[in-house]
């Protein structure tokens, strides 16, 4: 069954591409030739996807990495296949653009091209039952990997969209250093979960069977494997991570994190018109403003908004708090400093 893959950049697009993007492409070409001479091969890093009973959104990235040796112990080989490229190597590894990746899911088999950053984000028409499924991904010359896919049933009417930094994990660092520190210095064992939030999310999914949990962040795709392990280790419900890619686009120096979140919220509203979302974030960045705008545009898509209030120290490191605004009477807003109190507030309004 055909899918609509990302369109490879043509000559006309290359002519109008921002000079920063052209420079990045040149650097990638040089690094790719150097890495291939060292024997590195394309490797698929799978990400958790989602979908309905009629389609699935497949997410992954293709990077060059050292091939898995046949002499490696089976346990290590399996871990490398499942977790992909870990830690700082995920940032230093070279992305491979315009490479075909074979996708198999639900009895369907199709080939999709990665974009210039090596990312595949494609929507596949397929018939699946609600619950967890597996998509098999493979690039020529590499071993198969599996990407988990959560399928939302047509009878599900509640879901959770959650921010990551300072919402499900405590960063306790100035914003400019968060991404660097979490990626290059700490691993998932050293990160701190936000008190009570994992229990809150678990209670929510028990109260609303089949509810999808989507983790929305301005972080780079490179940290997805580490964040996934952190969420699992700290007993957060499994769900797709919607991240972005660092670096220039075809028309600007850097990608907009706020635009990424806004686009993702609108897309989820369009894809699941029968679902009302609980939007969870914190008051130290732009979550309140983004959620307020989304709730004003789509009040019928929002069950409630839950905001974690940062401590004074956390707010200073985050660059201050967002100013309180009139959020309107159409959508319920609750706030608290921890997950347990947020649960009480959500119970008061009938969400729990």
Phi and psi in degrees as a GROMACS rama.xvg file:
@    title "Ramachandran Plot"
@    xaxis  label "Phi"
@    yaxis  label "Psi"
@TYPE xy
-72.0131  150.477  UNK-2
-123.717  168.137  UNK-3
-103.316  96.8396  UNK-4
-78.7258  162.286  UNK-5
-58.9907  137.662  UNK-6
-78.3749  123.523  UNK-7
-60.4537  149.48  UNK-8
-67.3166  126.029  UNK-9
-92.551  179.008  UNK-10
-65.0595  -36.8918  UNK-11
-65.6253  -41.6158  UNK-12
-63.7214  -37.6638  UNK-13
-64.2584  -32.8131  UNK-14
-68.5864  -33.0387  UNK-15
-97.2509  0.604537  UNK-16
-67.3198  142.23  UNK-17
-57.0216  144.144  UNK-18
-61.0837  -29.1984  UNK-19
-65.8976  -39.0511  UNK-20
-67.3794  -39.2423  UNK-21
-64.1289  -38.1321  UNK-22
-66.1025  -42.8956  UNK-23
-62.3947  -41.7126  UNK-24
-61.9143  -40.2143  UNK-25
-64.1763  -43.4666  UNK-26
-63.0514  -41.9832  UNK-27
-62.31  -40.4549  UNK-28
-62.3483  -43.9332  UNK-29
-63.6387  -46.8348  UNK-30
-66.0592  -35.7478  UNK-31
-65.2211  -43.8522  UNK-32
-61.7066  -40.813  UNK-33
-66.2635  -43.1463  UNK-34
-66.9018  -39.998  UNK-35
-66.2472  -34.945  UNK-36
-64.0283  -28.3131  UNK-37
-82.9519  1.32484  UNK-38
93.6331  6.89605  UNK-39
-72.3378  148.098  UNK-40
-128.417  157.157  UNK-41
-61.2435  136.457  UNK-42
-133.126  134.165  UNK-43
-90.1553  126.23  UNK-44
-102.942  110.013  UNK-45
-82.2266  146.099  UNK-46
-122.675  156.37  UNK-47
-69.7056  130.949  UNK-48
-111.051  -173.734  UNK-49
-152.655  174.63  UNK-50
176.023  -173.365  UNK-51
-111.013  -173.908  UNK-52
-71.8331  -4.65458  UNK-53
-116.695  -9.08996  UNK-54
-158.623  164.096  UNK-55
-140.139  137.415  UNK-56
-95.4009  115.863  UNK-57
-100.082  129.364  UNK-58
-127.563  129.93  UNK-59
-164.381  175.509  UNK-60
-142.071  144.942  UNK-61
-107.782  121.789  UNK-62
-127.878  155.565  UNK-63
-85.1844  133.042  UNK-64
-148.66  167.252  UNK-65
-63.3741  133.457  UNK-66
-65.4652  151.983  UNK-67
-76.7676  121.292  UNK-68
-75.4762  144.232  UNK-69
-65.9797  -19.0103  UNK-70
-83.577  -11.3199  UNK-71
-67.1049  145.046  UNK-72
-57.0518  146.751  UNK-73
-59.1789  -35.9399  UNK-74
-64.9555  -41.9712  UNK-75
-68.8167  -39.2354  UNK-76
-61.7175  -43.3529  UNK-77
-64.7103  -40.5988  UNK-78
-64.2984  -40.8828  UNK-79
-66.0443  -37.5645  UNK-80
-65.9718  -40.7167  UNK-81
-77.9652  -35.4732  UNK-82
-102.792  -13.0685  UNK-83
71.3483  -144.742  UNK-84
-94.8252  123.995  UNK-85
-101.025  158.213  UNK-86
56.6527  -140.701  UNK-87
-65.2077  -22.8146  UNK-88
-64.8539  -25.194  UNK-89
-67.5415  -22.7353  UNK-90
-91.8091  -29.3779  UNK-91
-89.5663  -15.808  UNK-92
-68.307  150.01  UNK-93
-89.8646  124.487  UNK-94
-72.1757  148.108  UNK-95
-116.549  114.608  UNK-96
-94.4768  158.423  UNK-97
59.2889  26.542  UNK-98
-100.506  136.003  UNK-99
-76.6378  136.467  UNK-100
-121.116  129.916  UNK-101
-87.9356  127.399  UNK-102
-116.191  131.457  UNK-103
-125.726  126.122  UNK-104
-157.238  136.275  UNK-105
56.2656  33.1945  UNK-106
82.5547  -2.66868  UNK-107
-99.4575  148.423  UNK-108
-135.395  125.54  UNK-109
-150.581  162.441  UNK-110
-117.323  133.316  UNK-111
-131.716  142.923  UNK-112
-90.5974  137.247  UNK-113
-72.1673  152.01  UNK-114
-79.7073  -173.363  UNK-115
-63.9066  -20.8169  UNK-116
-95.9181  8.32744  UNK-117
82.6072  2.9058  UNK-118
-89.4028  137.562  UNK-119
-113.607  122.545  UNK-120
-136.33  93.7252  UNK-121
-133.499  150.06  UNK-122
-105.98  119.357  UNK-123
-108.454  122.974  UNK-124
-72.311  120.869  UNK-125
-159  150.123  UNK-126
-98.5467  116.769  UNK-127
-137.405  154.141  UNK-128
-86.3736  156.219  UNK-129
-59.9253  147.861  UNK-130
116.404  -165.672  UNK-131
-84.099  138.178  UNK-132
-134.955  172.964  UNK-133
-126.86  132.479  UNK-134
-104.423  133.944  UNK-135
-95.7121  128.808  UNK-136
-122.618  140.257  UNK-137
-155.776  134.686  UNK-138
-106.523  147.643  UNK-139
-54.9982  130.19  UNK-140
91.9725  -3.08055  UNK-141
-120.892  167.805  UNK-142
-79.0766  156.477  UNK-143
-69.5733  145.557  UNK-144
-127.457  161.548  UNK-145
-118.409  136.108  UNK-146
-112.314  123.246  UNK-147
-70.9737  141.823  UNK-148
-129.952  124.31  UNK-149
-96.5173  120.297  UNK-150
-100.443  123.274  UNK-151
-88.3132  127.39  UNK-152
-75.1831  154.898  UNK-153
-67.4481  -16.3922  UNK-154
-93.5318  4.50546  UNK-155
-87.8963  128.528  UNK-156
-125.017  13.3279  UNK-157
-142.695  139.759  UNK-158
-149.597  167.474  UNK-159
-122.14  129.986  UNK-160
-116.281  119.221  UNK-161
-122.739  135.532  UNK-162
-68.0333  168.612  UNK-163
-111.604  -70.6736  UNK-164
-61.9541  126.988  UNK-165
67.7382  6.56311  UNK-166
-113.149  -57.3758  UNK-167
-99.8719  -18.5823  UNK-168
-135.647  146.01  UNK-169
-91.5602  118.273  UNK-170
-88.3425  -42.4263  UNK-171
52.5479  41.8052  UNK-172
-141.837  153.364  UNK-173
-57.8604  139.147  UNK-174
-49.1281  -42.3177  UNK-175
-61.8957  -20.4478  UNK-176
-102.956  -6.35466  UNK-177
-59.8239  -52.5342  UNK-178
-62.4157  -43.716  UNK-179
-62.7815  -48.4033  UNK-180
-64.1279  -48.6255  UNK-181
-65.4048  -27.7554  UNK-182
-90.622  -45.9119  UNK-183
-96.8881  -20.2679  UNK-184
-108.365  -52.3706  UNK-185
-96.5363  153.751  UNK-186
-111.949  -174.961  UNK-187
-66.0872  -20.8039  UNK-188
-71.2598  -28.2388  UNK-189
-95.1999  -7.64462  UNK-190
-78.4382  151.979  UNK-191
-108.089  123.154  UNK-192
-72.8632  148.484  UNK-193
-69.8044  129.368  UNK-194
-54.4507  126.804  UNK-195
81.1027  -8.3394  UNK-196
-73.8625  -38.2307  UNK-197
-63.6057  -41.2193  UNK-198
-65.0609  -40.5907  UNK-199
-59.0992  -48.1307  UNK-200
-64.7848  -38.4482  UNK-201
-64.7035  -39.8816  UNK-202
-63.9499  -38.5  UNK-203
-65.0286  -43.658  UNK-204
-72.6959  -26.5441  UNK-205
-72.1878  -36.0697  UNK-206
-74.6096  -22.6467  UNK-207
-129.48  79.3805  UNK-208
-55.3626  135.506  UNK-209
84.5999  -0.884449  UNK-210
-66.1876  131.157  UNK-211
-76.2773  146.183  UNK-212
-119.626  114.381  UNK-213
-113.571  125.795  UNK-214
-100.096  114.426  UNK-215
-110.525  122.757  UNK-216
-144.163  157.252  UNK-217
-87.2872  4.75808  UNK-218
-67.7717  164.832  UNK-219
-83.1008  154.113  UNK-220
-57.6056  -25.4613  UNK-221
-58.129  -29.8179  UNK-222
-91.9802  1.63448  UNK-223
-57.23  -46.2256  UNK-224
-60.6535  -39.5521  UNK-225
-67.7476  -43.7005  UNK-226
-64.0408  -38.6489  UNK-227
-62.0291  -43.331  UNK-228
-65.6436  -37.6424  UNK-229
-62.1109  -46.9604  UNK-230
-61.4726  -43.2963  UNK-231
-66.5758  -43.652  UNK-232
-64.2105  -30.9371  UNK-233
-101.155  17.278  UNK-234
65.5086  29.3745  UNK-235
-77.4292  147.469  UNK-236
-60.1174  141.045  UNK-237
-68.5854  146.691  UNK-238
-176.519  166.525  UNK-239
-68.6012  145.273  UNK-240
-101.521  125.361  UNK-241
-105.615  101.296  UNK-242
-112.308  -172.22  UNK-243
-133.791  -173.645  UNK-244
-118.719  136.447  UNK-245
-76.973  166.414  UNK-246
95.8586  -178.202  UNK-247
-76.3822  155.88  UNK-248
-103.369  -171.844  UNK-249
-70.4479  -15.0043  UNK-250
-132.965  8.15769  UNK-251
-154.632  163.424  UNK-252
-69.182  -43.9053  UNK-253
-134.351  151.025  UNK-254
-72.0406  151.234  UNK-255
-94.3299  117.29  UNK-256
-65.0094  -40.4717  UNK-257
-64.7724  -41.2233  UNK-258
-63.54  -38.5002  UNK-259
-59.8474  -44.5102  UNK-260
-67.7609  -42.9588  UNK-261
-62.1027  -45.1389  UNK-262
-63.7717  -39.0641  UNK-263
-66.9634  -40.6907  UNK-264
-62.5256  -45.7815  UNK-265
-65.4973  -37.956  UNK-266
-64.646  -44.2571  UNK-267
-62.8354  -38.0405  UNK-268
-63.3243  -38.7106  UNK-269
-72.4592  -38.6885  UNK-270
-73.7302  -30.6748  UNK-271
-126.782  72.718  UNK-272
-65.8666  -15.5825  UNK-273
-91.8944  -1.38969  UNK-274
-104.035  133.697  UNK-275
-104.184  130.847  UNK-276
-102.063  139.015  UNK-277
-90.6917  117.011  UNK-278
-96.4422  121.17  UNK-279
-118.419  129.257  UNK-280
-155.795  -160.096  UNK-281
-133.553  170.127  UNK-282
-97.993  20.0195  UNK-283
-105.555  -1.80623  UNK-284
-131.617  -120.538  UNK-285
-121.32  14.4321  UNK-286
-60.8022  -44.803  UNK-287
-60.4936  -44.4303  UNK-288
-65.3434  -43.911  UNK-289
-65.2223  -43.9516  UNK-290
-67.1089  -37.7015  UNK-291
-63.5151  -42.1596  UNK-292
-65.771  -43.6929  UNK-293
-64.1861  -41.5726  UNK-294
-65.0222  -35.0142  UNK-295
-68.4485  -36.401  UNK-296
-77.5004  -35.7451  UNK-297
-134.032  62.5388  UNK-298
-61.1861  -28.3227  UNK-299
-74.4122  -11.1661  UNK-300
-98.5808  -2.08931  UNK-301
-116.025  119.47  UNK-302
-78.078  -40.6281  UNK-303
-174.253  167.991  UNK-304
-121.85  129.083  UNK-305
-118.522  121.685  UNK-306
-115.277  124.449  UNK-307
-82.555  123.89  UNK-308
-83.5896  125.382  UNK-309
-74.8837  152.924  UNK-310
-69.3429  168.409  UNK-311
-58.6185  -43.8672  UNK-312
-65.0164  -42.1894  UNK-313
-65.1216  -37.8635  UNK-314
-65.925  -38.4255  UNK-315
-62.6062  -45.9267  UNK-316
-66.6676  -31.0991  UNK-317
-79.9152  -4.13004  UNK-318
92.9098  21.2047  UNK-319
100.931  171.655  UNK-320
-95.9933  155.554  UNK-321
-74.9895  148.143  UNK-322
-74.6198  139.891  UNK-323
-63.8397  138.388  UNK-324
-129.939  165.063  UNK-325
-79.8308  114.201  UNK-326
-91.9713  -5.2706  UNK-327
91.4111  158.79  UNK-328
-93.7059  -6.53179  UNK-329
-74.4833  -25.2055  UNK-330
-126.059  135.18  UNK-331
-78.0596  137.304  UNK-332
-119.83  135.69  UNK-333
-131.81  155.311  UNK-334
-149.565  150.936  UNK-335
-168.935  169.478  UNK-336
-91.0284  -8.74296  UNK-337
-149.476  166.797  UNK-338
-66.127  -35.3831  UNK-339
-63.7607  -43.581  UNK-340
-71.3646  -35.7922  UNK-341
-61.1228  -37.3628  UNK-342
-61.529  -42.0607  UNK-343
-62.6055  -41.9691  UNK-344
-65.3943  -39.441  UNK-345
-70.1406  -32.4494  UNK-346
-65.216  -36.0908  UNK-347
-62.3263  -30.0236  UNK-348
-102.719  9.08628  UNK-349
86.1536  11.4655  UNK-350
-79.5659  -33.8594  UNK-351
